[in-house]
Structure formats: C-alpha cells, structure tokens
Amino acid sequence: PAGAVEPALNAPNVHDAGALAAAIRSTLHHLGGRIRRLALVLPDSVAKVSLIRFDKVPEKASDLEQLIRWQVRKAAPFRIEDAQVTWQPGAASGGGREYLVTVARRDIVQSYEQACEQAGAHAGIVDLASFNLVNAVLASGASSADWLLVHVAADYATLAVVRGGDVVFFRNRSAATDHDLVDLVHQTAMYHEDRLGGGGFGRVVLAGASVLGAAETDRLR
C-alpha cells in the first residue's frame, strides 16, 4: 500500500511491516517451492556511498577498518556507531588505493531484514540497486573503455562511472533536488573528462527509463 515503505537515508523506512512482509510472502508463494534464502536489493537512497582514497593502505585489516570509519564519520548524517559500514577495494594507482564505502543506518537495514523474516525467509545478502546493475553489466561483458550507468528511479537518480571492474565515480541525487537529469549527465561527463582523465564513454547504460517522460528520454539519447 502507498506509504507502507518510504526509502530514506536518515528516517524510518518501513511504516507497515505487516504489509511489506505480506508482499514478500506473496511473491515467494508465486515463485513456487520453499524459498528460505533471498537477496535483498534496496534503493540507493537508503545509504550513503563514498569513494575514499588512501595513499598508503594499512597492512592490518583492523587498522584499515578504523581508518575508513574515521573518514566516513565526517560525512554521515548519523552516528557512525549506529551505522552498517561496508567497503570494497577499488582502483589502485601510485601505491595507493580507493575504496568504495557504503554507510547505512543499522536499524533501517534491520527493518527490511525483519520483514523478510516475518515472511519466512532470510536475507543472506543486502545490497544496493545500482551496485547490482553494475554487476549485471559487468557480467554481460562491458566495454574495456570507461562506461556510464544512469539509473533512474521514481525518487532519485544515480550515476556511476566504471573503469575496468571498479566504480570510480558514484553520485546519487533525489528527484526533489535534481529536476534535469540531462544536466546531471552532462556534469558527470565533464567531471569524467577533467578530473578522471576520461576521453569519452565506451558505453552508456540507462536503467529505469520507464520513469522518465518521452521528451527527457529523447534528450538523454
């Protein structure tokens, strides 16, 4: 039902856990069998994604974790002690390395996991929508050149630049603040050229075009 779930970074998301659990249970029933494990893919707007570079990477994993948490603490709109923090090694250069870091409120993630449990299933993987789209493109054999993902949802837009197998740029903006997606794509292309040393994209993937109007879709193309 409308309002049962409202994705947000720093506010409750699940307002009707029973309705969400019922929807999940119904979906699993239509799939058939006795599904007890699933992957939970959440909207990008429930988390903050950052690219953090270290010129020197600590040898100990525990030291790296502390360093990453210290860096993202500055930008998180909530206490880092209340957050779920995950990261993945990114592009390496000059002895340093970038890390793709995701931060989400732990209670928000748990509210989705609990709805799955009420439906009789366990969420073994929790991930973001755009990350899964990137993985899908990589699995299909992406261009060897840098490529751009433009992911449009009802309430946000995400742009990600991928170089090889690494995300080197990630930007998420709500629909309320960015009305012109074409300008956002143009700004990203300029940043890619000026700051990331790019020479144009080998491929552009548009996901969620059904959310856009025909005029804006034509402008993007």
KEKETI-84084 format. One record per atom (N, C-alpha, C): residue number from 0; x, y, z negated. Coordinates in Angstrom, 2 decimals, decimal comma, padded with zeros to 5 digits. Layout:
<sites>
SITE:n:c1:c2:c3
SITE:NUM:X:Y:Z
...
</sites>
This chain:
<sites>
SITE:n:c1:c2:c3
SITE:0:000,83:-001,21:000,00
SITE:0:000,00:000,00:000,00
SITE:0:000,86:001,26:000,00
SITE:1:000,33:002,34:000,54
SITE:1:001,06:003,60:000,56
SITE:1:001,45:004,01:-000,86
SITE:2:002,72:004,38:-001,03
SITE:2:003,20:004,82:-002,34
SITE:2:003,68:003,70:-003,24
SITE:3:003,53:002,46:-002,83
SITE:3:003,97:001,35:-003,68
SITE:3:005,49:001,33:-003,80
SITE:4:006,16:001,68:-002,70
SITE:4:007,62:001,75:-002,67
SITE:4:008,03:003,03:-001,97
SITE:5:008,87:003,84:-002,62
SITE:5:009,35:005,08:-002,04
SITE:5:010,86:005,16:-002,25
SITE:6:011,64:004,83:-001,21
SITE:6:013,10:004,81:-001,35
SITE:6:013,64:006,18:-001,74
SITE:7:014,56:006,20:-002,71
SITE:7:015,18:007,43:-003,17
SITE:7:016,49:007,10:-003,86
SITE:8:017,41:008,05:-003,86
SITE:8:018,72:007,83:-004,44
SITE:8:018,71:007,91:-005,96
SITE:9:017,95:008,86:-006,50
SITE:9:018,04:009,12:-007,93
SITE:9:016,67:009,25:-008,59
SITE:10:015,75:008,38:-008,18
SITE:10:014,41:008,36:-008,75
SITE:10:013,87:006,94:-008,61
SITE:11:012,89:006,56:-009,44
SITE:11:012,30:005,23:-009,31
SITE:11:011,80:004,97:-007,90
SITE:12:012,06:003,78:-007,39
SITE:12:011,67:003,40:-006,03
SITE:12:010,40:002,56:-006,01
SITE:13:010,31:001,60:-006,90
SITE:13:009,20:000,65:-006,91
SITE:13:008,15:001,13:-007,90
SITE:14:007,02:001,61:-007,37
SITE:14:005,95:002,14:-008,21
SITE:14:004,85:001,11:-008,45
SITE:15:004,81:000,06:-007,64
SITE:15:003,83:-001,00:-007,82
SITE:15:004,53:-002,33:-007,55
SITE:16:005,18:-002,86:-008,60
SITE:16:005,97:-004,08:-008,45
SITE:16:005,10:-005,26:-008,03
SITE:17:003,87:-005,30:-008,51
SITE:17:002,98:-006,39:-008,15
SITE:17:002,66:-006,41:-006,67
SITE:18:002,40:-005,22:-006,11
SITE:18:002,09:-005,14:-004,67
SITE:18:003,30:-005,54:-003,83
SITE:19:004,49:-005,09:-004,25
SITE:19:005,70:-005,44:-003,49
SITE:19:005,96:-006,94:-003,57
SITE:20:005,82:-007,51:-004,75
SITE:20:006,03:-008,95:-004,91
SITE:20:005,03:-009,74:-004,06
SITE:21:003,78:-009,26:-004,01
SITE:21:002,76:-009,94:-003,22
SITE:21:003,11:-009,89:-001,73
SITE:22:003,64:-008,75:-001,28
SITE:22:004,02:-008,63:000,14
SITE:22:005,16:-009,58:000,48
SITE:23:006,14:-009,68:-000,42
SITE:23:007,26:-010,60:-000,20
SITE:23:006,77:-012,04:-000,21
SITE:24:005,92:-012,36:-001,17
SITE:24:005,37:-013,72:-001,27
SITE:24:004,60:-014,10:-000,01
SITE:25:003,81:-013,16:000,50
SITE:25:003,04:-013,42:001,71
SITE:25:003,94:-013,67:002,90
SITE:26:005,01:-012,88:003,01
SITE:26:005,96:-013,04:004,11
SITE:26:006,62:-014,41:004,05
SITE:27:007,08:-014,80:002,87
SITE:27:007,73:-016,09:002,71
SITE:27:006,76:-017,23:003,04
SITE:28:005,50:-017,06:002,68
SITE:28:004,50:-018,08:002,98
SITE:28:004,32:-018,25:004,49
SITE:29:004,28:-017,15:005,21
SITE:29:004,10:-017,22:006,67
SITE:29:005,32:-017,79:007,37
SITE:30:006,48:-017,67:006,75
SITE:30:007,68:-018,25:007,34
SITE:30:007,70:-019,77:007,21
SITE:31:006,93:-020,29:006,26
SITE:31:006,85:-021,74:006,07
SITE:31:007,99:-022,26:005,22
SITE:32:007,85:-023,48:004,77
SITE:32:008,88:-024,10:003,94
SITE:32:008,89:-023,52:002,54
SITE:33:009,91:-023,91:001,79
SITE:33:010,04:-023,44:000,42
SITE:33:011,31:-022,59:000,33
SITE:34:011,18:-021,35:000,76
SITE:34:012,33:-020,44:000,75
SITE:34:012,53:-019,91:-000,66
SITE:35:013,74:-020,12:-001,17
SITE:35:014,04:-019,69:-002,53
SITE:35:015,19:-018,69:-002,58
SITE:36:015,92:-018,54:-001,50
SITE:36:017,02:-017,58:-001,45
SITE:36:016,82:-016,68:-000,23
SITE:37:017,13:-015,40:-000,41
SITE:37:016,96:-014,46:000,70
SITE:37:017,99:-013,35:000,60
SITE:38:018,17:-012,64:001,70
SITE:38:019,00:-011,44:001,74
SITE:38:018,07:-010,24:001,65
SITE:39:018,42:-009,30:000,78
SITE:39:017,59:-008,13:000,55
SITE:39:018,26:-006,92:001,21
SITE:40:017,65:-006,41:002,26
SITE:40:018,19:-005,27:003,01
SITE:40:017,38:-004,03:002,65
SITE:41:018,06:-003,05:002,06
SITE:41:017,39:-001,85:001,57
SITE:41:017,66:-000,64:002,47
SITE:42:016,80:000,36:002,43
SITE:42:017,02:001,58:003,21
SITE:42:018,32:002,27:002,77
SITE:43:018,98:002,93:003,72
SITE:43:020,22:003,63:003,40
SITE:43:020,03:004,68:002,32
SITE:44:018,84:005,23:002,21
SITE:44:018,60:006,34:001,29
SITE:44:018,60:005,96:-000,18
SITE:45:018,74:004,67:-000,50
SITE:45:018,78:004,27:-001,91
SITE:45:020,20:004,30:-002,46
SITE:46:021,20:004,57:-001,61
SITE:46:022,59:004,53:-002,04
SITE:46:023,37:005,69:-001,44
SITE:47:024,51:005,98:-002,04
SITE:47:025,43:006,98:-001,51
SITE:47:026,66:006,25:-000,99
SITE:48:027,00:006,52:000,27
SITE:48:028,13:005,86:000,91
SITE:48:029,24:006,88:001,14
SITE:49:030,45:006,52:000,74
SITE:49:031,59:007,42:000,90
SITE:49:032,76:006,66:001,51
SITE:50:033,60:007,40:002,23
SITE:50:034,86:006,87:002,73
SITE:50:035,97:007,53:001,92
SITE:51:036,73:006,72:001,19
SITE:51:037,78:007,23:000,32
SITE:51:039,12:006,68:000,77
SITE:52:040,10:007,57:000,91
SITE:52:041,43:007,16:001,36
SITE:52:042,44:007,28:000,22
SITE:53:043,29:006,26:000,10
SITE:53:044,40:006,29:-000,84
SITE:53:045,70:006,14:-000,06
SITE:54:046,62:007,05:-000,28
SITE:54:047,92:006,96:000,40
SITE:54:048,73:005,79:-000,12
SITE:55:048,48:005,44:-001,38
SITE:55:049,14:004,28:-001,98
SITE:55:048,10:003,46:-002,72
SITE:56:047,95:002,21:-002,35
SITE:56:046,93:001,35:-002,93
SITE:56:047,53:000,58:-004,11
SITE:57:046,87:000,64:-005,28
SITE:57:047,37:-000,12:-006,44
SITE:57:047,44:-001,61:-006,14
SITE:58:048,42:-002,26:-006,72
SITE:58:048,58:-003,70:-006,50
SITE:58:047,52:-004,50:-007,24
SITE:59:047,16:-004,06:-008,43
SITE:59:046,18:-004,80:-009,23
SITE:59:044,76:-004,42:-008,83
SITE:60:043,90:-005,41:-008,71
SITE:60:042,50:-005,16:-008,34
SITE:60:041,81:-004,32:-009,40
SITE:61:042,15:-004,54:-010,67
SITE:61:041,52:-003,77:-011,74
SITE:61:041,90:-002,30:-011,66
SITE:62:043,14:-002,00:-011,28
SITE:62:043,57:-000,61:-011,13
SITE:62:042,88:000,04:-009,95
SITE:63:042,69:-000,72:-008,86
SITE:63:042,00:-000,19:-007,69
SITE:63:040,55:000,14:-008,04
SITE:64:039,91:-000,74:-008,80
SITE:64:038,53:-000,51:-009,20
SITE:64:038,40:000,77:-010,02
SITE:65:039,30:000,96:-010,97
SITE:65:039,26:002,16:-011,79
SITE:65:039,46:003,42:-010,95
SITE:66:040,37:003,34:-009,97
SITE:66:040,65:004,49:-009,12
SITE:66:039,45:004,83:-008,25
SITE:67:038,81:003,81:-007,69
SITE:67:037,63:004,04:-006,86
SITE:67:036,50:004,63:-007,70
SITE:68:036,27:004,08:-008,86
SITE:68:035,20:004,60:-009,72
SITE:68:035,47:006,05:-010,13
SITE:69:036,72:006,37:-010,36
SITE:69:037,07:007,74:-010,72
SITE:69:036,76:008,71:-009,57
SITE:70:037,05:008,27:-008,35
SITE:70:036,81:009,12:-007,18
SITE:70:035,32:009,33:-006,92
SITE:71:034,52:008,28:-006,98
SITE:71:033,10:008,41:-006,65
SITE:71:032,32:009,05:-007,80
SITE:72:032,88:009,04:-009,00
SITE:72:032,23:009,66:-010,14
SITE:72:031,93:011,13:-009,87
SITE:73:032,82:011,79:-009,12
SITE:73:032,68:013,22:-008,87
SITE:73:031,45:013,55:-008,03
SITE:74:031,08:012,65:-007,11
SITE:74:030,00:012,94:-006,18
SITE:74:028,68:012,27:-006,52
SITE:75:028,71:011,30:-007,42
SITE:75:027,47:010,58:-007,76
SITE:75:026,54:011,48:-008,57
SITE:76:025,24:011,52:-008,21
SITE:76:024,29:012,36:-008,94
SITE:76:023,75:011,69:-010,20
SITE:77:024,42:010,64:-010,65
SITE:77:024,03:009,93:-011,88
SITE:77:025,30:009,38:-012,52
SITE:78:025,16:008,91:-013,74
SITE:78:026,32:008,39:-014,46
SITE:78:026,88:007,15:-013,76
SITE:79:028,20:007,15:-013,56
SITE:79:028,81:006,01:-012,88
SITE:79:028,67:004,75:-013,70
SITE:80:028,51:004,91:-015,03
SITE:80:028,30:003,74:-015,91
SITE:80:026,96:003,07:-015,63
SITE:81:026,04:003,80:-015,02
SITE:81:024,71:003,26:-014,70
SITE:81:024,61:002,82:-013,24
SITE:82:025,75:002,76:-012,56
SITE:82:025,74:002,51:-011,12
SITE:82:026,26:001,12:-010,76
SITE:83:025,79:000,66:-009,64
SITE:83:026,35:-000,52:-008,99
SITE:83:027,31:000,00:-007,94
SITE:84:028,60:-000,31:-008,07
SITE:84:029,63:000,20:-007,16
SITE:84:030,27:-000,96:-006,42
SITE:85:030,24:-000,91:-005,10
SITE:85:030,88:-001,94:-004,29
SITE:85:031,72:-001,25:-003,23
SITE:86:032,72:-001,96:-002,73
SITE:86:033,58:-001,36:-001,71
SITE:86:034,15:-002,44:-000,80
SITE:87:034,59:-001,97:000,35
SITE:87:035,20:-002,85:001,34
SITE:87:036,40:-002,16:001,95
SITE:88:037,53:-002,85:002,11
SITE:88:038,69:-002,23:002,74
SITE:88:038,35:-001,78:004,16
SITE:89:038,84:-000,60:004,51
SITE:89:038,60:-000,05:005,84
SITE:89:039,89:000,08:006,62
SITE:90:039,97:001,12:007,43
SITE:90:041,11:001,32:008,31
SITE:90:042,38:001,60:007,50
SITE:91:043,49:001,03:007,97
SITE:91:044,79:001,24:007,33
SITE:91:045,69:002,01:008,28
SITE:92:046,46:002,96:007,72
SITE:92:047,41:003,73:008,53
SITE:92:048,43:004,38:007,63
SITE:93:049,67:004,45:008,10
SITE:93:050,73:005,14:007,37
SITE:93:050,96:004,63:005,97
SITE:94:050,73:003,36:005,74
SITE:94:050,94:002,79:004,41
SITE:94:049,75:002,95:003,48
SITE:95:048,77:003,77:003,88
SITE:95:047,58:003,95:003,07
SITE:95:046,40:003,17:003,62
SITE:96:045,25:003,30:002,98
SITE:96:044,06:002,59:003,44
SITE:96:042,81:003,35:003,00
SITE:97:041,79:003,26:003,85
SITE:97:040,48:003,80:003,50
SITE:97:039,63:002,68:002,90
SITE:98:038,67:003,09:002,08
SITE:98:037,71:002,14:001,52
SITE:98:036,30:002,68:001,73
SITE:99:035,42:001,80:002,18
SITE:99:034,01:002,13:002,35
SITE:99:033,31:001,78:001,04
SITE:100:032,86:002,81:000,33
SITE:100:032,35:002,64:-001,03
SITE:100:030,86:002,95:-001,08
SITE:101:030,10:002,07:-001,70
SITE:101:028,66:002,25:-001,85
SITE:101:028,31:002,33:-003,32
SITE:102:027,53:003,34:-003,68
SITE:102:027,12:003,56:-005,06
SITE:102:025,60:003,66:-005,12
SITE:103:024,99:002,89:-006,00
SITE:103:023,54:002,94:-006,19
SITE:103:023,22:002,77:-007,66
SITE:104:022,13:003,35:-008,10
SITE:104:021,70:003,16:-009,48
SITE:104:021,35:001,69:-009,70
SITE:105:021,92:001,13:-010,76
SITE:105:021,72:-000,30:-011,02
SITE:105:020,25:-000,63:-011,27
SITE:106:019,53:000,26:-011,96
SITE:106:018,13:-000,04:-012,26
SITE:106:017,27:-000,02:-011,00
SITE:107:017,66:000,79:-010,01
SITE:107:016,91:000,82:-008,75
SITE:107:017,11:-000,49:-007,99
SITE:108:018,35:-000,95:-007,91
SITE:108:018,63:-002,22:-007,24
SITE:108:017,90:-003,35:-007,95
SITE:109:017,93:-003,33:-009,26
SITE:109:017,28:-004,40:-010,04
SITE:109:015,77:-004,40:-009,85
SITE:110:015,17:-003,24:-009,62
SITE:110:013,72:-003,20:-009,43
SITE:110:013,32:-003,95:-008,16
SITE:111:014,15:-003,88:-007,13
SITE:111:013,88:-004,65:-005,90
SITE:111:014,14:-006,14:-006,14
SITE:112:015,23:-006,44:-006,84
SITE:112:015,55:-007,85:-007,12
SITE:112:014,45:-008,50:-007,96
SITE:113:013,92:-007,77:-008,92
SITE:113:012,87:-008,32:-009,78
SITE:113:011,59:-008,60:-009,00
SITE:114:011,29:-007,76:-007,99
SITE:114:010,12:-008,02:-007,15
SITE:114:010,29:-009,33:-006,38
SITE:115:011,52:-009,58:-005,93
SITE:115:011,80:-010,85:-005,24
SITE:115:011,61:-012,03:-006,20
SITE:116:012,09:-011,86:-007,43
SITE:116:011,95:-012,92:-008,42
SITE:116:010,49:-013,20:-008,73
SITE:117:009,68:-012,14:-008,79
SITE:117:008,25:-012,33:-009,02
SITE:117:007,60:-013,08:-007,87
SITE:118:008,18:-012,95:-006,69
SITE:118:007,66:-013,65:-005,52
SITE:118:008,21:-015,07:-005,41
SITE:119:009,07:-015,45:-006,37
SITE:119:009,60:-016,81:-006,39
SITE:119:010,87:-017,01:-005,60
SITE:120:011,62:-015,93:-005,32
SITE:120:012,84:-016,04:-004,54
SITE:120:013,96:-015,25:-005,20
SITE:121:015,20:-015,64:-004,92
SITE:121:016,36:-014,96:-005,48
SITE:121:017,10:-014,21:-004,36
SITE:122:017,39:-012,93:-004,60
SITE:122:018,13:-012,14:-003,63
SITE:122:019,62:-012,37:-003,82
SITE:123:020,19:-013,24:-003,01
SITE:123:021,61:-013,56:-003,15
SITE:123:022,52:-012,48:-002,60
SITE:124:022,03:-011,71:-001,63
SITE:124:022,78:-010,61:-001,04
SITE:124:021,89:-009,38:-001,05
SITE:125:022,45:-008,25:-001,48
SITE:125:021,75:-006,97:-001,41
SITE:125:022,63:-006,04:-000,57
SITE:126:022,07:-005,48:000,48
SITE:126:022,87:-004,68:001,40
SITE:126:022,04:-003,53:001,96
SITE:127:022,70:-002,65:002,71
SITE:127:022,02:-001,51:003,32
SITE:127:021,71:-001,79:004,79
SITE:128:020,66:-001,16:005,27
SITE:128:020,18:-001,41:006,64
SITE:128:021,24:-001,12:007,69
SITE:129:021,89:000,05:007,60
SITE:129:022,85:000,42:008,65
SITE:129:024,07:-000,49:008,66
SITE:130:024,50:-000,97:007,49
SITE:130:025,61:-001,91:007,46
SITE:130:025,26:-003,18:008,23
SITE:131:024,02:-003,62:008,08
SITE:131:023,60:-004,83:008,79
SITE:131:023,49:-004,60:010,28
SITE:132:023,08:-003,39:010,67
SITE:132:023,05:-003,07:012,10
SITE:132:024,46:-003,06:012,69
SITE:133:025,42:-002,50:011,95
SITE:133:026,81:-002,53:012,39
SITE:133:027,29:-003,96:012,56
SITE:134:026,99:-004,81:011,58
SITE:134:027,40:-006,21:011,66
SITE:134:026,77:-006,91:012,86
SITE:135:025,52:-006,58:013,14
SITE:135:024,83:-007,21:014,28
SITE:135:025,50:-006,83:015,60
SITE:136:025,88:-005,56:015,72
SITE:136:026,56:-005,11:016,95
SITE:136:027,92:-005,75:017,07
SITE:137:028,67:-005,81:015,97
SITE:137:029,98:-006,45:016,00
SITE:137:029,87:-007,92:016,40
SITE:138:028,84:-008,58:015,89
SITE:138:028,65:-010,00:016,20
SITE:138:028,32:-010,21:017,68
SITE:139:027,73:-009,18:018,31
SITE:139:027,36:-009,32:019,72
SITE:139:028,50:-008,97:020,66
SITE:140:029,62:-008,54:020,10
SITE:140:030,77:-008,21:020,94
SITE:140:030,80:-006,74:021,30
SITE:141:031,12:-005,90:020,34
SITE:141:031,12:-004,45:020,56
SITE:141:032,30:-004,03:021,42
SITE:142:032,22:-002,81:021,93
SITE:142:033,28:-002,24:022,76
SITE:142:034,57:-002,13:021,96
SITE:143:035,72:-002,30:022,65
SITE:143:037,01:-002,14:021,98
SITE:143:037,27:-000,68:021,64
SITE:144:036,59:000,24:022,33
SITE:144:036,71:001,65:022,02
SITE:144:035,80:002,00:020,84
SITE:145:036,01:003,18:020,25
SITE:145:035,13:003,64:019,18
SITE:145:033,69:003,69:019,67
SITE:146:032,75:003,33:018,79
SITE:146:031,34:003,40:019,18
SITE:146:030,52:003,99:018,04
SITE:147:029,35:004,47:018,42
SITE:147:028,48:005,21:017,50
SITE:147:027,16:004,49:017,29
SITE:148:026,78:004,36:016,03
SITE:148:025,44:003,86:015,68
SITE:148:024,59:005,05:015,26
SITE:149:023,41:005,18:015,87
SITE:149:022,42:006,17:015,47
SITE:149:021,21:005,39:014,97
SITE:150:021,02:005,40:013,66
SITE:150:019,95:004,63:013,04
SITE:150:018,89:005,60:012,51
SITE:151:017,71:005,53:013,08
SITE:151:016,62:006,44:012,73
SITE:151:015,54:005,68:011,98
SITE:152:015,18:006,18:010,81
SITE:152:014,08:005,62:010,02
SITE:152:013,03:006,70:009,82
SITE:153:011,95:006,35:009,18
SITE:153:010,85:007,30:009,02
SITE:153:011,26:008,51:008,18
SITE:154:012,16:008,29:007,21
SITE:154:012,51:009,38:006,28
SITE:154:013,99:009,73:006,26
SITE:155:014,79:009,16:007,15
SITE:155:016,21:009,51:007,19
SITE:155:016,81:009,13:008,53
SITE:156:018,02:009,64:008,75
SITE:156:018,81:009,24:009,91
SITE:156:020,23:008,98:009,44
SITE:157:020,85:007,92:009,95
SITE:157:022,22:007,58:009,61
SITE:157:023,04:007,49:010,88
SITE:158:024,22:008,09:010,86
SITE:158:025,16:007,97:011,95
SITE:158:026,44:007,34:011,43
SITE:159:026,95:006,35:012,15
SITE:159:028,17:005,67:011,75
SITE:159:029,06:005,51:012,97
SITE:160:030,34:005,82:012,81
SITE:160:031,33:005,61:013,87
SITE:160:032,17:004,41:013,48
SITE:161:032,32:003,47:014,40
SITE:161:033,05:002,23:014,13
SITE:161:034,27:002,16:015,05
SITE:162:035,41:001,89:014,46
SITE:162:036,67:001,73:015,20
SITE:162:037,21:000,34:014,91
SITE:163:037,25:-000,48:015,96
SITE:163:037,61:-001,87:015,71
SITE:163:036,50:-002,52:014,89
SITE:164:036,84:-003,01:013,73
SITE:164:035,82:-003,57:012,85
SITE:164:035,56:-002,71:011,63
SITE:165:036,08:-001,47:011,65
SITE:165:036,00:-000,61:010,47
SITE:165:035,09:000,60:010,71
SITE:166:034,27:000,91:009,72
SITE:166:033,49:002,15:009,74
SITE:166:034,43:003,29:009,36
SITE:167:034,59:004,28:010,25
SITE:167:035,50:005,40:009,98
SITE:167:034,73:006,70:009,74
SITE:168:033,41:006,65:009,90
SITE:168:032,56:007,82:009,63
SITE:168:031,18:007,31:009,28
SITE:169:030,58:007,88:008,23
SITE:169:029,23:007,49:007,83
SITE:169:028,53:008,71:007,28
SITE:170:027,36:009,00:007,84
SITE:170:026,60:010,17:007,38
SITE:170:025,12:009,83:007,36
SITE:171:024,50:010,08:006,21
SITE:171:023,07:009,86:006,06
SITE:171:022,41:011,17:005,68
SITE:172:021,34:011,51:006,40
SITE:172:020,61:012,73:006,13
SITE:172:019,12:012,45:006,11
SITE:173:018,43:013,08:005,18
SITE:173:016,98:012,89:005,10
SITE:173:016,30:013,65:006,22
SITE:174:015,13:013,17:006,61
SITE:174:014,36:013,83:007,67
SITE:174:013,94:015,23:007,25
SITE:175:013,83:015,45:005,95
SITE:175:013,37:016,75:005,45
SITE:175:014,40:017,84:005,68
SITE:176:015,70:017,48:005,77
SITE:176:016,74:018,49:005,93
SITE:176:017,33:018,55:007,33
SITE:177:017,17:017,47:008,10
SITE:177:017,72:017,46:009,45
SITE:177:016,61:017,15:010,44
SITE:178:016,03:018,21:011,00
SITE:178:014,91:018,01:011,92
SITE:178:015,39:017,69:013,33
SITE:179:016,58:018,14:013,68
SITE:179:017,04:017,96:015,05
SITE:179:018,14:016,92:015,09
SITE:180:017,76:015,71:015,44
SITE:180:018,71:014,62:015,48
SITE:180:019,76:014,84:016,56
SITE:181:019,37:015,50:017,65
SITE:181:020,31:015,75:018,75
SITE:181:021,49:016,57:018,26
SITE:182:021,22:017,61:017,45
SITE:182:022,29:018,43:016,90
SITE:182:023,20:017,61:015,99
SITE:183:022,61:016,72:015,20
SITE:183:023,38:015,88:014,30
SITE:183:024,32:014,97:015,08
SITE:184:023,82:014,41:016,17
SITE:184:024,65:013,55:017,01
SITE:184:025,78:014,38:017,63
SITE:185:025,46:015,58:018,08
SITE:185:026,47:016,46:018,69
SITE:185:027,56:016,81:017,67
SITE:186:027,17:017,15:016,44
SITE:186:028,15:017,47:015,40
SITE:186:029,06:016,28:015,11
SITE:187:028,47:015,08:015,11
SITE:187:029,26:013,88:014,86
SITE:187:030,26:013,64:015,98
SITE:188:029,82:013,84:017,21
SITE:188:030,72:013,67:018,36
SITE:188:031,88:014,65:018,30
SITE:189:031,61:015,90:017,90
SITE:189:032,67:016,89:017,78
SITE:189:033,64:016,53:016,65
SITE:190:033,10:016,05:015,53
SITE:190:033,95:015,64:014,41
SITE:190:034,82:014,46:014,84
SITE:191:034,24:013,54:015,56
SITE:191:034,98:012,37:016,04
SITE:191:036,14:012,79:016,92
SITE:192:035,91:013,78:017,77
SITE:192:036,95:014,24:018,68
SITE:192:038,02:015,07:017,96
SITE:193:037,59:015,97:017,07
SITE:193:038,51:016,91:016,44
SITE:193:039,25:016,34:015,24
SITE:194:038,56:015,53:014,43
SITE:194:039,14:015,07:013,17
SITE:194:039,55:013,60:013,18
SITE:195:038,94:012,81:014,05
SITE:195:039,24:011,38:014,07
SITE:195:040,06:010,96:015,28
SITE:196:040,43:011,94:016,09
SITE:196:041,26:011,64:017,26
SITE:196:040,56:010,82:018,32
SITE:197:039,25:010,95:018,38
SITE:197:038,48:010,17:019,36
SITE:197:038,46:010,81:020,73
SITE:198:038,27:010,00:021,73
SITE:198:038,19:010,50:023,10
SITE:198:036,88:010,13:023,76
SITE:199:035,80:010,20:023,02
SITE:199:034,51:009,76:023,55
SITE:199:034,18:008,38:023,04
SITE:200:032,90:008,07:023,05
SITE:200:032,43:006,77:022,55
SITE:200:032,33:005,76:023,68
SITE:201:032,80:004,54:023,40
SITE:201:032,67:003,49:024,39
SITE:201:031,26:002,93:024,45
SITE:202:030,49:003,18:023,39
SITE:202:029,13:002,65:023,33
SITE:202:028,35:003,43:022,28
SITE:203:027,08:003,66:022,53
SITE:203:026,19:004,29:021,56
SITE:203:024,98:003,38:021,38
SITE:204:024,69:003,02:020,13
SITE:204:023,56:002,14:019,83
SITE:204:022,52:002,96:019,08
SITE:205:021,31:003,02:019,62
SITE:205:020,20:003,72:018,99
SITE:205:019,24:002,69:018,40
SITE:206:019,08:002,72:017,09
SITE:206:018,17:001,81:016,40
SITE:206:017,03:002,60:015,78
SITE:207:015,80:002,13:015,96
SITE:207:014,65:002,81:015,37
SITE:207:014,06:003,87:016,26
SITE:208:014,24:003,74:017,57
SITE:208:013,75:004,76:018,50
SITE:208:012,24:004,93:018,45
SITE:209:011,53:003,91:017,98
SITE:209:010,07:004,00:017,92
SITE:209:009,60:005,08:016,94
SITE:210:010,50:005,47:016,02
SITE:210:010,16:006,52:015,06
SITE:210:010,14:007,89:015,73
SITE:211:010,94:008,03:016,80
SITE:211:011,08:009,32:017,47
SITE:211:009,96:009,54:018,47
SITE:212:009,75:010,80:018,79
SITE:212:008,84:011,13:019,88
SITE:212:009,54:010,94:021,22
SITE:213:008,78:010,88:022,29
SITE:213:009,35:010,65:023,61
SITE:213:010,33:011,75:024,00
SITE:214:010,01:013,00:023,66
SITE:214:010,87:014,12:024,05
SITE:214:012,23:014,03:023,38
SITE:215:012,24:013,73:022,08
SITE:215:013,52:013,66:021,37
SITE:215:014,33:012,47:021,82
SITE:216:013,68:011,34:022,12
SITE:216:014,38:010,18:022,64
SITE:216:015,06:010,50:023,97
SITE:217:014,35:011,23:024,84
SITE:217:014,94:011,62:026,14
SITE:217:016,14:012,53:025,95
SITE:218:016,06:013,46:024,99
SITE:218:017,16:014,36:024,74
SITE:218:018,39:013,60:024,25
SITE:219:018,18:012,60:023,40
SITE:219:019,30:011,81:022,90
SITE:219:019,96:011,06:024,05
SITE:220:019,16:010,54:024,95
SITE:220:019,72:009,78:026,06
SITE:220:020,49:010,70:027,00
</sites>
